[in-house]
Amino acid sequence: MNESIIVIGASAGGLEPMIDVLKVLPPNLDAPVVVAIHGGELSKLTEVLTTKVKLPVRKATDGQALNRGVIAVCPGGEHTRIEGRVLRLGRLSDAARFQPSVDLLFRSAAESYGAGTVAVVLSGNLNDGTLGAQAIHEAGGCTLVQAPGEAAYSSMPSSVVLHDHPDAVLKAQDIPDRLLELVGERGLVRPA
């Protein structure tokens, strides 16, 4: 069986739906999770998520191994990419508009995990995540997108819906259940 990864990208208006999605993931999840929300160096996303979800949450560091059942948070003001089974951080001029870049995270997940990649795109401005979602689709992975009409900021999910082939476009409240179904369908829960 191929290894799997869950990657979640968001920007403005995406924090609350991201928390709701992460809350449903079981403590015996058999896949790593990497999340990115656009933000600066002072981002407190790691600290916020630590108080809200069941899984352990770690701020990503360069060279950090991806661990099953652990949420890695892309730090604000830097880009995070996946190389094999480790995270690489840095500043890249080609993706400098959005930090951390959801496109870069998603594309690198597709390269390393292929069809085992499950992505979620939530509320946000502009079009970050679109190219990454296309790469995931081409690799045979799965992408869930928040319905643009109910997102606080619709352009990021709208762009993915317009330019990609999302597997499902759902209200934020329905994404956690669908993600949990995918986790079950893909056998991503270790025996207790």
Steps between C-alpha positions, in 0.01 A plus 500: 500500500628849414565742779262793537514860613235762577583859399277798577532851360318820590535873530261771621193351667645149501601455863163395645419246227856366529454444873170321434668273244794417726278430801348189337828327421542196726794471739610178326518665155743309279611799292683826562312829470654826375310829516571842351324830557648815350662706771808682618783401730293586808229246414366317806328223300692221675402628845135546399467152353670338799213613722224395258579156354570145627806418291844630600589825321858600412634810329685375192877525500745443216586131473217391730375148432131463416340290773170317473233645725686830547395838359790703362428873469678693226653804669390846389735697278668189355424236243469134586542217254504124540804308383447129537391464862653821640408869500723764346461867589632807326428817314441455128467792262275314253223461757558816702148642467354257751686385809482218570406396147211251485592426136853402597379285788237324287731447197773353716248273677381373162861433393583311821170322576326483162153346517534482880458878524177636648469879483252749643468858371319746725408869501759744371587781262650477152592169335760323714433126504374474142822373339560271794149354478560435129820312583314291759227419246759398240670275758169326576450661841181649640405864561211632709410867460289729714201627303597850383150639560527443874872566552579825682743576214404312187774562243741225611242217495334655189827482310545131585142422396539695174841362397518153652299183546420496871359173626243685708389860557339513843373734766761545772280308745495197267875480431595333832256211446616449140864507608427246772332278238811525281722411796286188553482409130877527465571299815676787673413399856743279693348233722449632852 
